Structure formats: C-alpha cells, structure tokens
Amino acid sequence: QVQLVESGGGLVQPGGSQRLSCAASGFTVSRYAMSWHRQPPGKERELVATITSAGGNTNYADSVKGRFTISRDDAKNTVYLQMNSLKPEDTAVYYCKARTGSGIYYWGQGTQVTVSS
C-alpha cells in the first residue's frame, strides 16, 4: 500500500528556514517522480518543486527558485524540501506527491507551514 507522510511543518519567522520531510512506504521514491505542492489559504494548490526518478533532476516554481531545495534520500526512502529565506506568502499547507510511470498519483495528508512574526 502506497503511503506518503509529511512532517516538519510549523510556525517560523520571516527569513527563517524549515525542512519538510515526506516519508514514503509501499514503493521506492527513486523510481517515481516526486514533487512538493502547496495550498495557501483561500487559494488553489500549486506546484512548488519536482525531482525526477531518473537522474534526480529538479525544477522549481519561480516564486521559490533560489530559496527552496528538493532532495531525495534513497536509503531513507524520503523526499525533503529545504526552505530558506521564508516569506509570509510561503504560508500554506504543503503536500508531497508521487507519480508513477503509468500516471497514477499519490498524495500525502499535508503539513502546515506558517510564516509569521
């Protein structure tokens, strides 16, 4: 059974850093395309960052480029999102997603990140 569990959210001050984790079970993260998405209050869910299965190539939304880093630890079967220089507009529920080669998607339950002083 495929399962994704996000953790690491919380309250952080503007300019601070936070690292989110997405622990996977039931599949191997290195074989799936993994991504982080977020849903700000009152807005639609948006793509934040992706990492490919082959090669581990990464891509980022313009709004987080240079501040966020997606990475993968194959030994721990976990995907991370390192967030630096956080801004109030980064406040959102952050979700991890896995996409299989056949186009099936799996989502985690989300973790809240609040950037506020």
CNS distance restraints for C-alpha pairs under 8 A (distance, minus, plus):
assign (resid   1 and name CA) (resid  25 and name CA) 7.38 0.50 0.50
assign (resid   1 and name CA) (resid  26 and name CA) 4.97 0.50 0.50
assign (resid   2 and name CA) (resid  24 and name CA) 7.42 0.50 0.50
assign (resid   2 and name CA) (resid  25 and name CA) 5.71 0.50 0.50
assign (resid   2 and name CA) (resid  26 and name CA) 4.34 0.50 0.50
assign (resid   2 and name CA) (resid  27 and name CA) 6.22 0.50 0.50
assign (resid   2 and name CA) (resid 106 and name CA) 7.43 0.50 0.50
assign (resid   3 and name CA) (resid  24 and name CA) 5.75 0.50 0.50
assign (resid   3 and name CA) (resid  25 and name CA) 5.20 0.50 0.50
assign (resid   3 and name CA) (resid  26 and name CA) 6.36 0.50 0.50
assign (resid   3 and name CA) (resid 106 and name CA) 7.64 0.50 0.50
assign (resid   3 and name CA) (resid 107 and name CA) 7.94 0.50 0.50
assign (resid   3 and name CA) (resid 108 and name CA) 7.07 0.50 0.50
assign (resid   4 and name CA) (resid  22 and name CA) 6.20 0.50 0.50
assign (resid   4 and name CA) (resid  23 and name CA) 5.69 0.50 0.50
assign (resid   4 and name CA) (resid  24 and name CA) 4.70 0.50 0.50
assign (resid   4 and name CA) (resid  25 and name CA) 6.64 0.50 0.50
assign (resid   4 and name CA) (resid  96 and name CA) 7.07 0.50 0.50
assign (resid   4 and name CA) (resid  97 and name CA) 7.71 0.50 0.50
assign (resid   4 and name CA) (resid 106 and name CA) 7.62 0.50 0.50
assign (resid   4 and name CA) (resid 107 and name CA) 6.51 0.50 0.50
assign (resid   4 and name CA) (resid 108 and name CA) 4.60 0.50 0.50
assign (resid   4 and name CA) (resid 109 and name CA) 7.54 0.50 0.50
assign (resid   5 and name CA) (resid  21 and name CA) 7.91 0.50 0.50
assign (resid   5 and name CA) (resid  22 and name CA) 5.37 0.50 0.50
assign (resid   5 and name CA) (resid  23 and name CA) 5.19 0.50 0.50
assign (resid   5 and name CA) (resid  24 and name CA) 6.59 0.50 0.50
assign (resid   5 and name CA) (resid  96 and name CA) 7.96 0.50 0.50
assign (resid   5 and name CA) (resid 108 and name CA) 5.46 0.50 0.50
assign (resid   5 and name CA) (resid 109 and name CA) 6.67 0.50 0.50
assign (resid   5 and name CA) (resid 110 and name CA) 7.74 0.50 0.50
assign (resid   6 and name CA) (resid  20 and name CA) 6.93 0.50 0.50
assign (resid   6 and name CA) (resid  21 and name CA) 5.46 0.50 0.50
assign (resid   6 and name CA) (resid  22 and name CA) 4.36 0.50 0.50
assign (resid   6 and name CA) (resid  23 and name CA) 6.44 0.50 0.50
assign (resid   6 and name CA) (resid  95 and name CA) 7.11 0.50 0.50
assign (resid   6 and name CA) (resid  96 and name CA) 6.77 0.50 0.50
assign (resid   6 and name CA) (resid 108 and name CA) 6.35 0.50 0.50
assign (resid   6 and name CA) (resid 109 and name CA) 6.93 0.50 0.50
assign (resid   6 and name CA) (resid 110 and name CA) 5.94 0.50 0.50
assign (resid   6 and name CA) (resid 111 and name CA) 5.98 0.50 0.50
assign (resid   7 and name CA) (resid  20 and name CA) 5.75 0.50 0.50
assign (resid   7 and name CA) (resid  21 and name CA) 5.25 0.50 0.50
assign (resid   7 and name CA) (resid  22 and name CA) 6.57 0.50 0.50
assign (resid   7 and name CA) (resid 111 and name CA) 6.05 0.50 0.50
assign (resid   8 and name CA) (resid  18 and name CA) 7.23 0.50 0.50
assign (resid   8 and name CA) (resid  19 and name CA) 6.00 0.50 0.50
assign (resid   8 and name CA) (resid  20 and name CA) 4.55 0.50 0.50
assign (resid   8 and name CA) (resid  21 and name CA) 6.12 0.50 0.50
assign (resid   8 and name CA) (resid 111 and name CA) 7.25 0.50 0.50
assign (resid   9 and name CA) (resid  18 and name CA) 7.39 0.50 0.50
assign (resid   9 and name CA) (resid  19 and name CA) 7.70 0.50 0.50
assign (resid   9 and name CA) (resid  20 and name CA) 6.33 0.50 0.50
assign (resid   9 and name CA) (resid 111 and name CA) 5.33 0.50 0.50
assign (resid   9 and name CA) (resid 112 and name CA) 5.19 0.50 0.50
assign (resid   9 and name CA) (resid 113 and name CA) 4.83 0.50 0.50
assign (resid   9 and name CA) (resid 114 and name CA) 7.85 0.50 0.50
assign (resid  10 and name CA) (resid 111 and name CA) 7.97 0.50 0.50
assign (resid  10 and name CA) (resid 112 and name CA) 6.09 0.50 0.50
assign (resid  10 and name CA) (resid 113 and name CA) 4.98 0.50 0.50
assign (resid  10 and name CA) (resid 114 and name CA) 6.04 0.50 0.50
assign (resid  11 and name CA) (resid 113 and name CA) 6.15 0.50 0.50
assign (resid  11 and name CA) (resid 114 and name CA) 4.76 0.50 0.50
assign (resid  11 and name CA) (resid 115 and name CA) 5.93 0.50 0.50
assign (resid  11 and name CA) (resid 116 and name CA) 7.03 0.50 0.50
assign (resid  12 and name CA) (resid  16 and name CA) 6.17 0.50 0.50
assign (resid  12 and name CA) (resid  17 and name CA) 7.25 0.50 0.50
assign (resid  12 and name CA) (resid  18 and name CA) 7.40 0.50 0.50
assign (resid  12 and name CA) (resid  86 and name CA) 7.99 0.50 0.50
assign (resid  12 and name CA) (resid 113 and name CA) 7.64 0.50 0.50
assign (resid  12 and name CA) (resid 114 and name CA) 6.24 0.50 0.50
assign (resid  12 and name CA) (resid 115 and name CA) 4.96 0.50 0.50
assign (resid  12 and name CA) (resid 116 and name CA) 6.28 0.50 0.50
assign (resid  12 and name CA) (resid 117 and name CA) 7.62 0.50 0.50
assign (resid  13 and name CA) (resid  86 and name CA) 7.57 0.50 0.50
assign (resid  13 and name CA) (resid 115 and name CA) 5.42 0.50 0.50
assign (resid  13 and name CA) (resid 116 and name CA) 5.06 0.50 0.50
assign (resid  13 and name CA) (resid 117 and name CA) 5.03 0.50 0.50
assign (resid  14 and name CA) (resid  85 and name CA) 7.02 0.50 0.50
assign (resid  14 and name CA) (resid  86 and name CA) 5.34 0.50 0.50
assign (resid  14 and name CA) (resid  87 and name CA) 5.11 0.50 0.50
assign (resid  14 and name CA) (resid  88 and name CA) 6.33 0.50 0.50
assign (resid  14 and name CA) (resid 115 and name CA) 5.74 0.50 0.50
assign (resid  14 and name CA) (resid 116 and name CA) 5.95 0.50 0.50
assign (resid  14 and name CA) (resid 117 and name CA) 6.49 0.50 0.50
assign (resid  15 and name CA) (resid  84 and name CA) 7.08 0.50 0.50
assign (resid  15 and name CA) (resid  85 and name CA) 4.17 0.50 0.50
assign (resid  15 and name CA) (resid  86 and name CA) 4.81 0.50 0.50
assign (resid  15 and name CA) (resid  87 and name CA) 6.36 0.50 0.50
assign (resid  16 and name CA) (resid  84 and name CA) 6.15 0.50 0.50
assign (resid  16 and name CA) (resid  85 and name CA) 5.45 0.50 0.50
assign (resid  16 and name CA) (resid  86 and name CA) 5.47 0.50 0.50
assign (resid  17 and name CA) (resid  82 and name CA) 7.49 0.50 0.50
assign (resid  17 and name CA) (resid  83 and name CA) 5.41 0.50 0.50
assign (resid  17 and name CA) (resid  84 and name CA) 4.37 0.50 0.50
assign (resid  17 and name CA) (resid  85 and name CA) 6.20 0.50 0.50
assign (resid  17 and name CA) (resid  86 and name CA) 6.23 0.50 0.50
assign (resid  18 and name CA) (resid  82 and name CA) 6.17 0.50 0.50
assign (resid  18 and name CA) (resid  83 and name CA) 5.21 0.50 0.50
assign (resid  18 and name CA) (resid  84 and name CA) 6.69 0.50 0.50
assign (resid  19 and name CA) (resid  80 and name CA) 6.81 0.50 0.50
assign (resid  19 and name CA) (resid  81 and name CA) 5.62 0.50 0.50
assign (resid  19 and name CA) (resid  82 and name CA) 4.43 0.50 0.50
assign (resid  19 and name CA) (resid  83 and name CA) 5.92 0.50 0.50
assign (resid  20 and name CA) (resid  80 and name CA) 5.50 0.50 0.50
assign (resid  20 and name CA) (resid  81 and name CA) 5.02 0.50 0.50
assign (resid  20 and name CA) (resid  82 and name CA) 6.42 0.50 0.50
assign (resid  20 and name CA) (resid  83 and name CA) 7.94 0.50 0.50
assign (resid  21 and name CA) (resid  78 and name CA) 6.71 0.50 0.50
assign (resid  21 and name CA) (resid  79 and name CA) 5.89 0.50 0.50
assign (resid  21 and name CA) (resid  80 and name CA) 4.57 0.50 0.50
assign (resid  21 and name CA) (resid  81 and name CA) 6.56 0.50 0.50
assign (resid  22 and name CA) (resid  78 and name CA) 5.44 0.50 0.50
assign (resid  22 and name CA) (resid  79 and name CA) 5.06 0.50 0.50
assign (resid  22 and name CA) (resid  80 and name CA) 6.13 0.50 0.50
assign (resid  22 and name CA) (resid  96 and name CA) 6.28 0.50 0.50
assign (resid  22 and name CA) (resid 108 and name CA) 7.92 0.50 0.50
assign (resid  23 and name CA) (resid  76 and name CA) 7.80 0.50 0.50
assign (resid  23 and name CA) (resid  77 and name CA) 6.38 0.50 0.50
assign (resid  23 and name CA) (resid  78 and name CA) 4.50 0.50 0.50
assign (resid  23 and name CA) (resid  79 and name CA) 6.64 0.50 0.50
assign (resid  24 and name CA) (resid  28 and name CA) 7.42 0.50 0.50
assign (resid  24 and name CA) (resid  29 and name CA) 6.87 0.50 0.50
assign (resid  24 and name CA) (resid  77 and name CA) 5.85 0.50 0.50
assign (resid  24 and name CA) (resid  78 and name CA) 5.88 0.50 0.50
assign (resid  25 and name CA) (resid  77 and name CA) 7.58 0.50 0.50
assign (resid  28 and name CA) (resid  32 and name CA) 7.10 0.50 0.50
assign (resid  28 and name CA) (resid  74 and name CA) 7.78 0.50 0.50
assign (resid  28 and name CA) (resid  77 and name CA) 6.31 0.50 0.50
assign (resid  29 and name CA) (resid  33 and name CA) 7.54 0.50 0.50
assign (resid  29 and name CA) (resid  34 and name CA) 7.12 0.50 0.50
assign (resid  29 and name CA) (resid  53 and name CA) 7.46 0.50 0.50
assign (resid  29 and name CA) (resid  72 and name CA) 7.80 0.50 0.50
assign (resid  29 and name CA) (resid  74 and name CA) 6.86 0.50 0.50
assign (resid  29 and name CA) (resid  77 and name CA) 5.76 0.50 0.50
assign (resid  29 and name CA) (resid  78 and name CA) 6.94 0.50 0.50
assign (resid  29 and name CA) (resid  79 and name CA) 7.55 0.50 0.50
assign (resid  29 and name CA) (resid  98 and name CA) 7.79 0.50 0.50
assign (resid  30 and name CA) (resid  53 and name CA) 5.12 0.50 0.50
assign (resid  30 and name CA) (resid  54 and name CA) 7.43 0.50 0.50
assign (resid  30 and name CA) (resid  72 and name CA) 7.74 0.50 0.50
assign (resid  30 and name CA) (resid  74 and name CA) 6.27 0.50 0.50
assign (resid  30 and name CA) (resid  77 and name CA) 7.75 0.50 0.50
assign (resid  31 and name CA) (resid  53 and name CA) 5.02 0.50 0.50
assign (resid  31 and name CA) (resid  54 and name CA) 7.30 0.50 0.50
assign (resid  31 and name CA) (resid 100 and name CA) 7.93 0.50 0.50
assign (resid  32 and name CA) (resid  52 and name CA) 7.14 0.50 0.50
assign (resid  32 and name CA) (resid  53 and name CA) 5.03 0.50 0.50
assign (resid  32 and name CA) (resid  98 and name CA) 6.16 0.50 0.50
assign (resid  32 and name CA) (resid  99 and name CA) 5.73 0.50 0.50
assign (resid  32 and name CA) (resid 100 and name CA) 5.33 0.50 0.50
assign (resid  32 and name CA) (resid 101 and name CA) 6.91 0.50 0.50
assign (resid  33 and name CA) (resid  50 and name CA) 7.31 0.50 0.50
assign (resid  33 and name CA) (resid  51 and name CA) 6.02 0.50 0.50
assign (resid  33 and name CA) (resid  52 and name CA) 4.62 0.50 0.50
assign (resid  33 and name CA) (resid  53 and name CA) 4.89 0.50 0.50
assign (resid  33 and name CA) (resid  98 and name CA) 5.86 0.50 0.50
assign (resid  33 and name CA) (resid  99 and name CA) 5.25 0.50 0.50
assign (resid  33 and name CA) (resid 100 and name CA) 6.80 0.50 0.50
assign (resid  34 and name CA) (resid  50 and name CA) 5.81 0.50 0.50
assign (resid  34 and name CA) (resid  51 and name CA) 5.42 0.50 0.50
assign (resid  34 and name CA) (resid  52 and name CA) 6.48 0.50 0.50
assign (resid  34 and name CA) (resid  53 and name CA) 7.41 0.50 0.50
assign (resid  34 and name CA) (resid  79 and name CA) 7.62 0.50 0.50
assign (resid  34 and name CA) (resid  96 and name CA) 7.37 0.50 0.50
assign (resid  34 and name CA) (resid  97 and name CA) 5.74 0.50 0.50
assign (resid  34 and name CA) (resid  98 and name CA) 4.68 0.50 0.50
assign (resid  34 and name CA) (resid  99 and name CA) 6.41 0.50 0.50
assign (resid  35 and name CA) (resid  47 and name CA) 7.60 0.50 0.50
assign (resid  35 and name CA) (resid  48 and name CA) 7.43 0.50 0.50
assign (resid  35 and name CA) (resid  49 and name CA) 5.53 0.50 0.50
assign (resid  35 and name CA) (resid  50 and name CA) 4.14 0.50 0.50
assign (resid  35 and name CA) (resid  51 and name CA) 6.17 0.50 0.50
assign (resid  35 and name CA) (resid  96 and name CA) 5.85 0.50 0.50
assign (resid  35 and name CA) (resid  97 and name CA) 5.22 0.50 0.50
assign (resid  35 and name CA) (resid  98 and name CA) 6.57 0.50 0.50
assign (resid  36 and name CA) (resid  47 and name CA) 6.42 0.50 0.50
assign (resid  36 and name CA) (resid  48 and name CA) 5.45 0.50 0.50
assign (resid  36 and name CA) (resid  49 and name CA) 5.29 0.50 0.50
assign (resid  36 and name CA) (resid  50 and name CA) 6.45 0.50 0.50
assign (resid  36 and name CA) (resid  81 and name CA) 7.48 0.50 0.50
assign (resid  36 and name CA) (resid  94 and name CA) 6.87 0.50 0.50
assign (resid  36 and name CA) (resid  95 and name CA) 5.64 0.50 0.50
assign (resid  36 and name CA) (resid  96 and name CA) 4.65 0.50 0.50
assign (resid  36 and name CA) (resid  97 and name CA) 6.21 0.50 0.50
assign (resid  37 and name CA) (resid  45 and name CA) 6.60 0.50 0.50
assign (resid  37 and name CA) (resid  46 and name CA) 5.43 0.50 0.50
assign (resid  37 and name CA) (resid  47 and name CA) 4.39 0.50 0.50
assign (resid  37 and name CA) (resid  48 and name CA) 4.96 0.50 0.50
assign (resid  37 and name CA) (resid  49 and name CA) 7.03 0.50 0.50
assign (resid  37 and name CA) (resid  94 and name CA) 5.71 0.50 0.50
assign (resid  37 and name CA) (resid  95 and name CA) 5.08 0.50 0.50
assign (resid  37 and name CA) (resid  96 and name CA) 6.34 0.50 0.50
assign (resid  37 and name CA) (resid  97 and name CA) 7.52 0.50 0.50
assign (resid  38 and name CA) (resid  45 and name CA) 5.39 0.50 0.50
assign (resid  38 and name CA) (resid  46 and name CA) 5.42 0.50 0.50
assign (resid  38 and name CA) (resid  47 and name CA) 6.57 0.50 0.50
assign (resid  38 and name CA) (resid  48 and name CA) 6.68 0.50 0.50
assign (resid  38 and name CA) (resid  92 and name CA) 5.79 0.50 0.50
assign (resid  38 and name CA) (resid  93 and name CA) 5.41 0.50 0.50
assign (resid  38 and name CA) (resid  94 and name CA) 4.25 0.50 0.50
assign (resid  38 and name CA) (resid  95 and name CA) 5.82 0.50 0.50
assign (resid  39 and name CA) (resid  43 and name CA) 6.22 0.50 0.50
assign (resid  39 and name CA) (resid  44 and name CA) 5.73 0.50 0.50
assign (resid  39 and name CA) (resid  45 and name CA) 4.14 0.50 0.50
assign (resid  39 and name CA) (resid  46 and name CA) 6.23 0.50 0.50
assign (resid  39 and name CA) (resid  92 and name CA) 5.13 0.50 0.50
assign (resid  39 and name CA) (resid  93 and name CA) 5.23 0.50 0.50
assign (resid  39 and name CA) (resid  94 and name CA) 6.56 0.50 0.50
assign (resid  40 and name CA) (resid  44 and name CA) 7.11 0.50 0.50
assign (resid  40 and name CA) (resid  45 and name CA) 7.20 0.50 0.50
assign (resid  40 and name CA) (resid  89 and name CA) 7.92 0.50 0.50
assign (resid  40 and name CA) (resid  90 and name CA) 7.55 0.50 0.50
assign (resid  40 and name CA) (resid  91 and name CA) 6.04 0.50 0.50
assign (resid  40 and name CA) (resid  92 and name CA) 4.01 0.50 0.50
assign (resid  40 and name CA) (resid  93 and name CA) 6.40 0.50 0.50
assign (resid  41 and name CA) (resid  91 and name CA) 7.83 0.50 0.50
assign (resid  41 and name CA) (resid  92 and name CA) 6.32 0.50 0.50
assign (resid  47 and name CA) (resid  61 and name CA) 6.72 0.50 0.50
assign (resid  48 and name CA) (resid  60 and name CA) 5.80 0.50 0.50
assign (resid  48 and name CA) (resid  61 and name CA) 5.17 0.50 0.50
assign (resid  48 and name CA) (resid  64 and name CA) 7.08 0.50 0.50
assign (resid  49 and name CA) (resid  58 and name CA) 7.10 0.50 0.50
assign (resid  49 and name CA) (resid  59 and name CA) 5.56 0.50 0.50
assign (resid  49 and name CA) (resid  60 and name CA) 4.38 0.50 0.50
assign (resid  49 and name CA) (resid  61 and name CA) 6.28 0.50 0.50
assign (resid  49 and name CA) (resid  69 and name CA) 7.80 0.50 0.50
assign (resid  49 and name CA) (resid  70 and name CA) 6.42 0.50 0.50
assign (resid  50 and name CA) (resid  57 and name CA) 7.97 0.50 0.50
assign (resid  50 and name CA) (resid  58 and name CA) 5.44 0.50 0.50
assign (resid  50 and name CA) (resid  59 and name CA) 5.26 0.50 0.50
assign (resid  50 and name CA) (resid  60 and name CA) 6.61 0.50 0.50
assign (resid  50 and name CA) (resid  70 and name CA) 6.99 0.50 0.50
assign (resid  51 and name CA) (resid  56 and name CA) 5.41 0.50 0.50
assign (resid  51 and name CA) (resid  57 and name CA) 5.37 0.50 0.50
assign (resid  51 and name CA) (resid  58 and name CA) 4.45 0.50 0.50
assign (resid  51 and name CA) (resid  59 and name CA) 6.70 0.50 0.50
assign (resid  51 and name CA) (resid  70 and name CA) 6.86 0.50 0.50
assign (resid  51 and name CA) (resid  71 and name CA) 7.23 0.50 0.50
assign (resid  52 and name CA) (resid  56 and name CA) 4.76 0.50 0.50
assign (resid  52 and name CA) (resid  57 and name CA) 5.24 0.50 0.50
assign (resid  52 and name CA) (resid  58 and name CA) 6.60 0.50 0.50
assign (resid  53 and name CA) (resid  57 and name CA) 7.90 0.50 0.50
assign (resid  58 and name CA) (resid  70 and name CA) 7.07 0.50 0.50
assign (resid  60 and name CA) (resid  64 and name CA) 6.60 0.50 0.50
assign (resid  60 and name CA) (resid  65 and name CA) 5.60 0.50 0.50
assign (resid  60 and name CA) (resid  68 and name CA) 7.97 0.50 0.50
assign (resid  61 and name CA) (resid  65 and name CA) 6.11 0.50 0.50
assign (resid  64 and name CA) (resid  68 and name CA) 5.61 0.50 0.50
assign (resid  67 and name CA) (resid  83 and name CA) 6.11 0.50 0.50
assign (resid  67 and name CA) (resid  84 and name CA) 5.12 0.50 0.50
assign (resid  67 and name CA) (resid  85 and name CA) 6.17 0.50 0.50
assign (resid  67 and name CA) (resid  86 and name CA) 7.78 0.50 0.50
assign (resid  68 and name CA) (resid  81 and name CA) 6.71 0.50 0.50
assign (resid  68 and name CA) (resid  82 and name CA) 5.48 0.50 0.50
assign (resid  68 and name CA) (resid  83 and name CA) 4.48 0.50 0.50
assign (resid  68 and name CA) (resid  84 and name CA) 6.04 0.50 0.50
assign (resid  69 and name CA) (resid  80 and name CA) 7.94 0.50 0.50
assign (resid  69 and name CA) (resid  81 and name CA) 5.62 0.50 0.50
assign (resid  69 and name CA) (resid  82 and name CA) 5.02 0.50 0.50
assign (resid  69 and name CA) (resid  83 and name CA) 6.61 0.50 0.50
assign (resid  70 and name CA) (resid  79 and name CA) 7.26 0.50 0.50
assign (resid  70 and name CA) (resid  80 and name CA) 5.62 0.50 0.50
assign (resid  70 and name CA) (resid  81 and name CA) 4.59 0.50 0.50
assign (resid  70 and name CA) (resid  82 and name CA) 6.40 0.50 0.50
assign (resid  71 and name CA) (resid  79 and name CA) 5.77 0.50 0.50
assign (resid  71 and name CA) (resid  80 and name CA) 5.23 0.50 0.50
assign (resid  71 and name CA) (resid  81 and name CA) 6.58 0.50 0.50
assign (resid  72 and name CA) (resid  77 and name CA) 7.53 0.50 0.50
assign (resid  72 and name CA) (resid  78 and name CA) 5.92 0.50 0.50
assign (resid  72 and name CA) (resid  79 and name CA) 4.37 0.50 0.50
assign (resid  72 and name CA) (resid  80 and name CA) 6.11 0.50 0.50
assign (resid  73 and name CA) (resid  77 and name CA) 5.82 0.50 0.50
assign (resid  73 and name CA) (resid  78 and name CA) 5.37 0.50 0.50
assign (resid  73 and name CA) (resid  79 and name CA) 6.26 0.50 0.50
assign (resid  74 and name CA) (resid  78 and name CA) 6.60 0.50 0.50
assign (resid  86 and name CA) (resid  90 and name CA) 6.46 0.50 0.50
assign (resid  86 and name CA) (resid 115 and name CA) 6.78 0.50 0.50
assign (resid  87 and name CA) (resid  91 and name CA) 7.59 0.50 0.50
assign (resid  87 and name CA) (resid 115 and name CA) 6.17 0.50 0.50
assign (resid  88 and name CA) (resid 114 and name CA) 7.39 0.50 0.50
assign (resid  88 and name CA) (resid 115 and name CA) 4.73 0.50 0.50
assign (resid  88 and name CA) (resid 116 and name CA) 5.90 0.50 0.50
assign (resid  89 and name CA) (resid 115 and name CA) 7.57 0.50 0.50
assign (resid  90 and name CA) (resid 113 and name CA) 7.65 0.50 0.50
assign (resid  90 and name CA) (resid 114 and name CA) 7.51 0.50 0.50
assign (resid  90 and name CA) (resid 115 and name CA) 6.65 0.50 0.50
assign (resid  91 and name CA) (resid 112 and name CA) 7.78 0.50 0.50
assign (resid  91 and name CA) (resid 113 and name CA) 5.44 0.50 0.50
assign (resid  91 and name CA) (resid 114 and name CA) 4.59 0.50 0.50
assign (resid  91 and name CA) (resid 115 and name CA) 5.40 0.50 0.50
assign (resid  92 and name CA) (resid 112 and name CA) 6.02 0.50 0.50
assign (resid  92 and name CA) (resid 113 and name CA) 5.54 0.50 0.50
assign (resid  92 and name CA) (resid 114 and name CA) 6.61 0.50 0.50
assign (resid  93 and name CA) (resid 110 and name CA) 5.88 0.50 0.50
assign (resid  93 and name CA) (resid 111 and name CA) 5.37 0.50 0.50
assign (resid  93 and name CA) (resid 112 and name CA) 4.30 0.50 0.50
assign (resid  93 and name CA) (resid 113 and name CA) 6.03 0.50 0.50
assign (resid  94 and name CA) (resid 110 and name CA) 5.26 0.50 0.50
assign (resid  94 and name CA) (resid 111 and name CA) 5.26 0.50 0.50
assign (resid  94 and name CA) (resid 112 and name CA) 6.18 0.50 0.50
assign (resid  94 and name CA) (resid 113 and name CA) 7.02 0.50 0.50
assign (resid  95 and name CA) (resid 107 and name CA) 6.90 0.50 0.50
assign (resid  95 and name CA) (resid 108 and name CA) 5.85 0.50 0.50
assign (resid  95 and name CA) (resid 109 and name CA) 6.70 0.50 0.50
assign (resid  95 and name CA) (resid 110 and name CA) 4.42 0.50 0.50
assign (resid  95 and name CA) (resid 111 and name CA) 6.65 0.50 0.50
assign (resid  96 and name CA) (resid 107 and name CA) 5.89 0.50 0.50
assign (resid  96 and name CA) (resid 108 and name CA) 5.37 0.50 0.50
assign (resid  96 and name CA) (resid 110 and name CA) 7.04 0.50 0.50
assign (resid  97 and name CA) (resid 105 and name CA) 6.80 0.50 0.50
assign (resid  97 and name CA) (resid 106 and name CA) 5.56 0.50 0.50
assign (resid  97 and name CA) (resid 107 and name CA) 4.59 0.50 0.50
assign (resid  97 and name CA) (resid 108 and name CA) 6.45 0.50 0.50
assign (resid  98 and name CA) (resid 105 and name CA) 5.67 0.50 0.50
assign (resid  98 and name CA) (resid 106 and name CA) 5.16 0.50 0.50
assign (resid  98 and name CA) (resid 107 and name CA) 6.63 0.50 0.50
assign (resid  99 and name CA) (resid 103 and name CA) 5.94 0.50 0.50
assign (resid  99 and name CA) (resid 104 and name CA) 5.61 0.50 0.50
assign (resid  99 and name CA) (resid 105 and name CA) 4.61 0.50 0.50
assign (resid  99 and name CA) (resid 106 and name CA) 6.54 0.50 0.50
assign (resid 100 and name CA) (resid 104 and name CA) 5.26 0.50 0.50
assign (resid 100 and name CA) (resid 105 and name CA) 6.57 0.50 0.50
